[in-house]
Amino acid sequence: MATPGTAPRTSGGLLTRVVVGVALAAVAIAAVWAGGVAFTALVMAAVLLMSAEWSVMHGVPRGFRLASLAALAFVAGVTVYVSAADALIVLAASAGGIGLFMRGFDRSRAFWVAAGLLYCGLPMVALLWLRARPDGIISVALLFAIVWATDIGAFFVGRAVGGARFAPAISPNKTWAGVAGGIAAATVIAGAAGVFIANAAVWPVLLGGTASIARIGLRYASLGVVLAWIAVGGDLFESWLKRRAGVKDSGTLLPGHGGVMDRIDGLVPVAVVAAVIAAVTA
């Protein structure tokens, strides 16, 4: 997710940014629709690239980078072929074990090795678990739509309006107007999705029960507000990480966007929170 309210990156320009964004969205939509191996492969690829960027950003030695990648791949396999609960246990054990082992070589980076495994692994388990549920295609599609709406609304409203800075100490280019635009866009998308879902009766309504269609739409709109704020928080956290590391972008893989972490920083916490909500309300 790009920083809300920022100007387009001069390296790629707005056109490059839009073209790459549309291409990425098309791949994501196709994978969500297909599910199974296609979705698992997309999530794993994104997470492994994100882990590599995290490791480079924090100066993690090569051996520990490879250990982190192997651990994440194994956790993905456990999620798909065993259970998400077992995957979380394996993830926690891997983060703790690799982190403790790293302390013997470099105490200052041990925390960041373990934190990186959790940062990358938790949303991976969440997304794979959500997509495997009977209502998975709608659940994941809705999450993507909310995060994308937050991103797009924030970018274009912030670009058009400008104004006061939202968090100048962390992300100087983020504006209040951009954040408001992103949250408004996510609210509209989530509310409209709730009305459609309730009206079409294509999915057991997570937050609806026996309420009217209008009230269900309002509840989904409220969910959109909450998840949009969480997406903004994910963006701020990644901006803080980059500022701490002294880099502009997490990587250079995606023209006009930066790295994979730059693209999905909002989705990381949103996926985890959505999985918790789904588990609690199941």
PyMOL commands that set and color helices and strands:
alter all, ss='L'
color gray80, all
select helices_A, chain A and resi 13-34+36-57+62-81+84-103+107-132+136-161+176-200+213-245+260-264+267-281
alter helices_A, ss='H'
color red, helices_A
select strands_A, chain A and resi 165-167+171-175
alter strands_A, ss='S'
color yellow, strands_A
deselect
rebuild
show_as cartoon
